[in-house]
Amino acid sequence: MLLSTWLTFMLASWAISFSPGAGALSAMTSGLRHGFARGYWNTAGLILGIMFQLAVVGIGLGTLLAASETAFAVVKYLGVAYLIYLGWRQFRAQAAPITFEGGQSRDESRRALILRGFLINASNPKGTVFLLAVVPQFIDAAQPLAQQYLAIAATMALTDTVAMAFYTLLAAKVLRLLRSPGHIRWMNRAFGSLFMAAGLLLACFRRAQ
């Protein structure tokens, strides 16, 4: 993988990791229930789930990459449209109170937290569609695939490790203070903008020839 390609993917990965979704909600739920030190174990499961999704996408990626330039462009712009759609929907979301599943249980084991995180990401069909739309843009079919997948997997693991730490700490320390409609509206717009920025970045990207 070329350095310029990896840097582009790194920027996109930061935007994707910090964009809200099922993983972020799981991290915030764990932080709110268990505090940061214990709740952060959920992140290990979330990352394992992402690696599982990436493996599923990678199994069928060779045929996709061998297709015509037209097919590549169709997949690319479907991915762009999907990202921008998610961002606009989040940007326009109503300022409804953030709620979490009930209880303040503190007896959930680390294994249970890891398993819950894994199941949330591994069973999320939107994650598969998302990766299938995004990952092909950064793969050069003429180069060995294993190293490229390792670079993508390591990058996604790094950015998610940081992003989920942020969400877990946010819930554990700060989120209870941000209950007003104005705060929630600001968060929706900020996260929606991240999604749309990732879409625009993808639209400008050209794969290696």
Secondary structure as a PSIPRED ss2 file (coil, helix, strand):
# PSIPRED VFORMAT (PSIPRED V4.0)

   1 M C   1.000  0.000  0.000
   2 L C   1.000  0.000  0.000
   3 L H   0.000  1.000  0.000
   4 S H   0.000  1.000  0.000
   5 T H   0.000  1.000  0.000
   6 W H   0.000  1.000  0.000
   7 L H   0.000  1.000  0.000
   8 T H   0.000  1.000  0.000
   9 F H   0.000  1.000  0.000
  10 M H   0.000  1.000  0.000
  11 L H   0.000  1.000  0.000
  12 A H   0.000  1.000  0.000
  13 S H   0.000  1.000  0.000
  14 W H   0.000  1.000  0.000
  15 A H   0.000  1.000  0.000
  16 I H   0.000  1.000  0.000
  17 S H   0.000  1.000  0.000
  18 F H   0.000  1.000  0.000
  19 S C   1.000  0.000  0.000
  20 P C   1.000  0.000  0.000
  21 G C   1.000  0.000  0.000
  22 A H   0.000  1.000  0.000
  23 G H   0.000  1.000  0.000
  24 A H   0.000  1.000  0.000
  25 L H   0.000  1.000  0.000
  26 S H   0.000  1.000  0.000
  27 A H   0.000  1.000  0.000
  28 M H   0.000  1.000  0.000
  29 T H   0.000  1.000  0.000
  30 S H   0.000  1.000  0.000
  31 G H   0.000  1.000  0.000
  32 L H   0.000  1.000  0.000
  33 R H   0.000  1.000  0.000
  34 H H   0.000  1.000  0.000
  35 G H   0.000  1.000  0.000
  36 F H   0.000  1.000  0.000
  37 A H   0.000  1.000  0.000
  38 R H   0.000  1.000  0.000
  39 G H   0.000  1.000  0.000
  40 Y C   1.000  0.000  0.000
  41 W H   0.000  1.000  0.000
  42 N H   0.000  1.000  0.000
  43 T H   0.000  1.000  0.000
  44 A H   0.000  1.000  0.000
  45 G H   0.000  1.000  0.000
  46 L H   0.000  1.000  0.000
  47 I H   0.000  1.000  0.000
  48 L H   0.000  1.000  0.000
  49 G H   0.000  1.000  0.000
  50 I H   0.000  1.000  0.000
  51 M H   0.000  1.000  0.000
  52 F H   0.000  1.000  0.000
  53 Q H   0.000  1.000  0.000
  54 L H   0.000  1.000  0.000
  55 A H   0.000  1.000  0.000
  56 V H   0.000  1.000  0.000
  57 V H   0.000  1.000  0.000
  58 G H   0.000  1.000  0.000
  59 I H   0.000  1.000  0.000
  60 G C   1.000  0.000  0.000
  61 L H   0.000  1.000  0.000
  62 G H   0.000  1.000  0.000
  63 T H   0.000  1.000  0.000
  64 L H   0.000  1.000  0.000
  65 L H   0.000  1.000  0.000
  66 A C   1.000  0.000  0.000
  67 A C   1.000  0.000  0.000
  68 S C   1.000  0.000  0.000
  69 E H   0.000  1.000  0.000
  70 T H   0.000  1.000  0.000
  71 A H   0.000  1.000  0.000
  72 F H   0.000  1.000  0.000
  73 A H   0.000  1.000  0.000
  74 V H   0.000  1.000  0.000
  75 V H   0.000  1.000  0.000
  76 K H   0.000  1.000  0.000
  77 Y H   0.000  1.000  0.000
  78 L H   0.000  1.000  0.000
  79 G H   0.000  1.000  0.000
  80 V H   0.000  1.000  0.000
  81 A H   0.000  1.000  0.000
  82 Y H   0.000  1.000  0.000
  83 L H   0.000  1.000  0.000
  84 I H   0.000  1.000  0.000
  85 Y H   0.000  1.000  0.000
  86 L H   0.000  1.000  0.000
  87 G H   0.000  1.000  0.000
  88 W H   0.000  1.000  0.000
  89 R H   0.000  1.000  0.000
  90 Q H   0.000  1.000  0.000
  91 F H   0.000  1.000  0.000
  92 R C   1.000  0.000  0.000
  93 A C   1.000  0.000  0.000
  94 Q C   1.000  0.000  0.000
  95 A C   1.000  0.000  0.000
  96 A C   1.000  0.000  0.000
  97 P C   1.000  0.000  0.000
  98 I C   1.000  0.000  0.000
  99 T C   1.000  0.000  0.000
 100 F C   1.000  0.000  0.000
 101 E C   1.000  0.000  0.000
 102 G C   1.000  0.000  0.000
 103 G C   1.000  0.000  0.000
 104 Q C   1.000  0.000  0.000
 105 S C   1.000  0.000  0.000
 106 R C   1.000  0.000  0.000
 107 D C   1.000  0.000  0.000
 108 E C   1.000  0.000  0.000
 109 S C   1.000  0.000  0.000
 110 R H   0.000  1.000  0.000
 111 R H   0.000  1.000  0.000
 112 A H   0.000  1.000  0.000
 113 L H   0.000  1.000  0.000
 114 I H   0.000  1.000  0.000
 115 L H   0.000  1.000  0.000
 116 R H   0.000  1.000  0.000
 117 G H   0.000  1.000  0.000
 118 F H   0.000  1.000  0.000
 119 L H   0.000  1.000  0.000
 120 I H   0.000  1.000  0.000
 121 N H   0.000  1.000  0.000
 122 A H   0.000  1.000  0.000
 123 S C   1.000  0.000  0.000
 124 N C   1.000  0.000  0.000
 125 P H   0.000  1.000  0.000
 126 K H   0.000  1.000  0.000
 127 G H   0.000  1.000  0.000
 128 T H   0.000  1.000  0.000
 129 V H   0.000  1.000  0.000
 130 F H   0.000  1.000  0.000
 131 L H   0.000  1.000  0.000
 132 L H   0.000  1.000  0.000
 133 A H   0.000  1.000  0.000
 134 V H   0.000  1.000  0.000
 135 V H   0.000  1.000  0.000
 136 P H   0.000  1.000  0.000
 137 Q H   0.000  1.000  0.000
 138 F H   0.000  1.000  0.000
 139 I C   1.000  0.000  0.000
 140 D C   1.000  0.000  0.000
 141 A C   1.000  0.000  0.000
 142 A C   1.000  0.000  0.000
 143 Q C   1.000  0.000  0.000
 144 P C   1.000  0.000  0.000
 145 L H   0.000  1.000  0.000
 146 A H   0.000  1.000  0.000
 147 Q H   0.000  1.000  0.000
 148 Q H   0.000  1.000  0.000
 149 Y H   0.000  1.000  0.000
 150 L H   0.000  1.000  0.000
 151 A H   0.000  1.000  0.000
 152 I H   0.000  1.000  0.000
 153 A H   0.000  1.000  0.000
 154 A H   0.000  1.000  0.000
 155 T H   0.000  1.000  0.000
 156 M H   0.000  1.000  0.000
 157 A H   0.000  1.000  0.000
 158 L H   0.000  1.000  0.000
 159 T H   0.000  1.000  0.000
 160 D H   0.000  1.000  0.000
 161 T H   0.000  1.000  0.000
 162 V H   0.000  1.000  0.000
 163 A H   0.000  1.000  0.000
 164 M H   0.000  1.000  0.000
 165 A H   0.000  1.000  0.000
 166 F H   0.000  1.000  0.000
 167 Y H   0.000  1.000  0.000
 168 T H   0.000  1.000  0.000
 169 L H   0.000  1.000  0.000
 170 L H   0.000  1.000  0.000
 171 A H   0.000  1.000  0.000
 172 A H   0.000  1.000  0.000
 173 K H   0.000  1.000  0.000
 174 V H   0.000  1.000  0.000
 175 L H   0.000  1.000  0.000
 176 R H   0.000  1.000  0.000
 177 L H   0.000  1.000  0.000
 178 L C   1.000  0.000  0.000
 179 R C   1.000  0.000  0.000
 180 S C   1.000  0.000  0.000
 181 P H   0.000  1.000  0.000
 182 G H   0.000  1.000  0.000
 183 H H   0.000  1.000  0.000
 184 I H   0.000  1.000  0.000
 185 R H   0.000  1.000  0.000
 186 W H   0.000  1.000  0.000
 187 M H   0.000  1.000  0.000
 188 N H   0.000  1.000  0.000
 189 R H   0.000  1.000  0.000
 190 A H   0.000  1.000  0.000
 191 F H   0.000  1.000  0.000
 192 G H   0.000  1.000  0.000
 193 S H   0.000  1.000  0.000
 194 L H   0.000  1.000  0.000
 195 F H   0.000  1.000  0.000
 196 M H   0.000  1.000  0.000
 197 A H   0.000  1.000  0.000
 198 A H   0.000  1.000  0.000
 199 G H   0.000  1.000  0.000
 200 L H   0.000  1.000  0.000
 201 L H   0.000  1.000  0.000
 202 L H   0.000  1.000  0.000
 203 A H   0.000  1.000  0.000
 204 C H   0.000  1.000  0.000
 205 F C   1.000  0.000  0.000
 206 R C   1.000  0.000  0.000
 207 R C   1.000  0.000  0.000
 208 A C   1.000  0.000  0.000
 209 Q C   1.000  0.000  0.000
